[in-house]
Amino acid sequence: MGERFQFPLKQHIGAPSVPVVEAGAPVSRGQLIAAKPAGGLGANLYSSVSGTVAEVSADQITICAAEEQPKDYVKLQGEDPLKLIEEAGLVGLGGAGFPTYAKLTAPAVQGGTVLVNAAECEPILGHNIAAIEKNPEQLVRGLRIVMDILHAKEGVIAIKEIHKEAVERLRAVLGENMRIHLLQNIYPMGEERAVVREVLGVLLSVNSLPSEAGAVVLNAETVCRIQEAVDLKKPLIDKNLTVAGKLKGNENLIQIFEDVPIGRSVGKLFEAAGGLAGEYGELVMGGPFTGKRTSLEAPVVKTTGGLIATECFMKGPEKIGLLVCACSADEARMRQLAESLGSEVVGVEFCKQAAQVKAAHKCENPGKCPGQVQKIMALKKAGAQAVLVGNCTDCSNTVMSCAPKLGLPVYHSTDAALRAVNHPLVRRIKE
């Protein structure tokens, strides 16, 4: 039996895709297997492999891949660039998964600014920068396509200053009305509203979209896949990602994979990276700050950016307090990590700037911390013997300026992931 690929019907913001294939049917790489609901927000879904449909359930389609896989694919049928982007099933590939065609049809972004988010915001992840260094022309071409669709006055690539090779390669191929904006190496410089603030000088409210600043923000890989959809008529079937952590051998703890077929299992990716090395703490899909716990059986989806096998968890204190940051792990994820530390949660506080937006929290000014002394004191009063935080760079500095003085050790939600690749921990950060 060939390798089994799983395609969840909801890999994006909006309604689930609607299956258009049945069990037992043969499929080709690039063939449509589930369609965007008519008249609703959603995205098409394509098979990344040739094979046979093994199962169609209420939640996903499973395909048994043929032993021999073609490199070619079934090409998209459209001609208009915007229609091709919609047909291709493109969504935000930085993690949010908002359908790209919908972003590009907002009236406010016509004639505005296209911002490419190339911040590679989270530590460990490196696939976006690697792609830019290898083929900067693809990103620039994708940016030009979007600028033409929107009749944009300017295209800006926002990238951290530390990525010097990528910056220089981009500068050599920039087109008319394009420029680079250099970002600081702090987290969360890649947050959408942070990009708008840094590039355009506009601080949007937590309920505002970039379109209110006359801008659209697109992840770097999304822009590259736009180029493929328009120029090559390729549907979204492959994904670049970073695989890292507790891998066999100590030489390649962080590895970049290009064009991984969507639907491949997490376990297959760790095998391709050399295999897992003995015991590990957990498997994370995403980055150290915002990733979620996953399993070896789970599939790579459109929004997968990283797979990390973390270090085994340290033994935490008996009682711990949680300081939840809107830019990082949510309360449920923080409680999960506290349990992995073997600690009882005795208090939960939210960063001063973590504003409630529907069922989630958003930071009022990402990366600019107002101070956390009151929150830390409240956790100590609740009986915490230590604090677990998931804060951004600036918040971590303010936590470290007060918690140790109050006799509270500090744990960070990223610790196990960063330890697995010998990366400096998020504590007090000096510029």
Summary of the structure (lengths in Angstrom):
residues: 431
radius of gyration: 21.8
end to end distance: 53.8
largest distance: 65.1
contacts: 1556
relative contact order: 0.12
helix: 26%
strand: 25%
